[in-house]
Amino acid sequence: MKAGDLVKFGYVYGGSRLNYKTAVYLGKNFLTRDDGMVIQNHKVMVTGDSATTIVDRGLLKYMEVIK
């Protein structure tokens, strides 16, 4: 997956607003804490939203690139 790809989320969990939504993958959004730990987040723009959404790496398995 690379920045600019159109992706579709599968079923994430009951009540998730990301279930079956399409989004544009905007790329990595890693944060480095003061203790040196790197938090591996990613940024997406969900179709119809006016702001970006940050997801953690655990959600990558629910995202599929749409060809």
TAVENGI-V309611 format. One line per field, one symbol per residue. ss: DSSP state (A for helix, B for strand, O for the rest). psi: psi as a letter, one per 40 degrees, with the letter a starting at -180 (. if undefined). A space follows every 50 residues. Layout:
ss=???
psi=???
This chain:
ss=OOOOOBBBBOOOOOOOOOOOOBBBBBBBOOBBOOOOOBBOBBBBBBOOOO OOBBBBAAAAAABBBOO
psi=hiheihihiahdiheheehfiiihheaifihhideehhhgiihihhheie iihhiiddedeehhhh.
